[in-house]
């Protein structure tokens, strides 16, 4: 892929998007299967490029956890190909009639799902985002402009070329998938301000990275991912259920955005519950931090400072806030949460109603782990990210989040009175 | 209303929004009826303030058309009050369950409509926007921060205080409706960057004004209103239908965004159609501008320059582009339109299908006037604006466009495998 100006890439994306918006589902699925086949056929070249990235990353002393995110293996590549075949089986949202009616003048109006147009994806090291984003935007009829991190650039170039070759092989425009091969900060900056061509920009990566994009972008951004998730345990909670859910939400995969970060606990049960919690979390090496009331019960834990309440640890750390009632719990959560996922453990009907109504978050749980906030767990079959904003899409985003609508109004000569 | 910092106004709005999000429909409707009553009760004070604005505008030699927009009369005030009573009768979108299902783990998920939170409105001279925006955002459970133009500031202050007093009279927080009384550029700039408190900013006014807001805002903006609307007359069109629709779309109210600005005409019928069009538009003093082929048929009309194709006149001017076929027409329209409203006049089934599928616009018409793009004409009962962007809302925006959703997931101890 030779280096093109962002202007050229943008124009090419718009031209490809016009073609994509008109494709039927069968054609798109054939292209997706060709992409999956391409990953298998090009395995040697893809893994060789990935080895180049890995070697460079080791020279640059990239952290071990990052190295693992960057690494592709034959197995991981086959999982990516299987993922593409899975996208081919998903229902196509384009052309769906979402509503329809007749006006007082006899105009027949229908609202129809259409692609957004050109989607920008800006992300950090993981090369699987290249394939996920390209195939999900393609299935929903959008052209995509990809800007991955420099650590994965050799891998990303081979992956993008594989997908582009697959498109060409079925007679579709390769520019439906374009990767910005120049990974300098300047191209990221330019992409964030490519207002003439981009319909939306979706950042994927750390909270810091996403905040930077929200700050600098002039194109519309869908904010994803920051998750400072709370679980409130009410005074009537079933201890076993609460402990099981907390252990799951905190330890099953602490580095992700839907992991639990904070326990809010009713004071009535704190003295009984906290020692059991400590015992349950000890095998997982979870560091506990508590407010004064929690420390009064568990004196050996760390003291939580004011900064803790707003912090997403993404680590084996859990901070504990003791409150006297549900109102206090809701006020604390609404003040510090990132509007991602919050849960209450209770068997009290009124509590469950008040919590789900008053908590401001993309997903509010009663008696379940916050870890379910995920496009696959929600049954969407795929996920382009988890929106933590209120405009356009909120919560796990499947294919529908990558669409817009248009109204079609059919008449027989109507003029306005 | 004393002058407060935008920070204070933002905090007060968030606090009020939390209360508003929990109100039932009956309570909101009672408040709306109190607001309507308030306009009637305060008529003398409102009209006196408006006279002050009018006198100042005349001193400032404001244009006559602007003066008319600024003017309130007893009749106009009663129409505003009737408008509020109408909003009270509209269905409340909040609490609507938009979808619901059970996951493989037995989680019961439902997606529920919730308010956006805090809506900012920034607009020019018309004082009726103050009342429209405040009541529509209120009915949909949002707090609003209003920033009107300096020309209407005396009127706006009395109107906003009237609405706030009505809220207080029914025991609701007055800060659900706040007007920024300082109309310097600095407060507009601050509002456009009030990211910590605003969930969305909606500009209302001229295309130039809206572009300025889109450019400078760091908060999410819903772009409204720019309309360079085309009507394509195919070679098989019924001439009488085409002429009736063009006269309506061009002349019924040329200053609005859904008025026709461009005629795209099939060359086969140009020689027959254009003289009839000229005759039909002459009584309305419409200035015609044509490309070379149109001028060859109507030599006395002005020549359209390249700049014409992208210009929204908002005036009694119509530019004519002659094309050889539908593909050319679609390419021209998709290149120059503002993605607002576009129409085809044809009796050909395949043409109607191709046009509605390939034209990229909020509303695409077959055999009807573009003037129907309007929340009231669409049957939404109200309109906060017409979105010309693809994210969140597209086309006429009713109450639903002022909402978001959240997922509520009810379980009985589910943990993620």
Interface residues (C-beta under 8 A of the other chain):
Chain A: X18 X21 X22 X101 X103 X104 X105 X107 X109 X114 X116 X117 X199 X200 X215 X218 X220 X222 X238 X241 X244 X245 X247 X248 X249 X252 X334 X352 X356 X357 X358 X360 X361 X362 X363 X364 X365 X366 X367 X368 X369 X371 X372 X377 X378 X379 X389 X390 X391 X392 X394 X395 X404 X405 X406 X407 X408 X409 X410 X411 X412 X413 X414 X415 X416
Chain B: X18 X21 X22 X101 X103 X104 X105 X107 X109 X114 X116 X117 X199 X200 X215 X218 X220 X222 X238 X241 X244 X245 X247 X248 X249 X252 X334 X352 X356 X357 X358 X360 X361 X362 X363 X364 X365 X366 X367 X368 X369 X371 X372 X377 X378 X379 X389 X390 X391 X392 X394 X395 X404 X405 X406 X407 X408 X409 X410 X411 X412 X413 X414 X415 X416
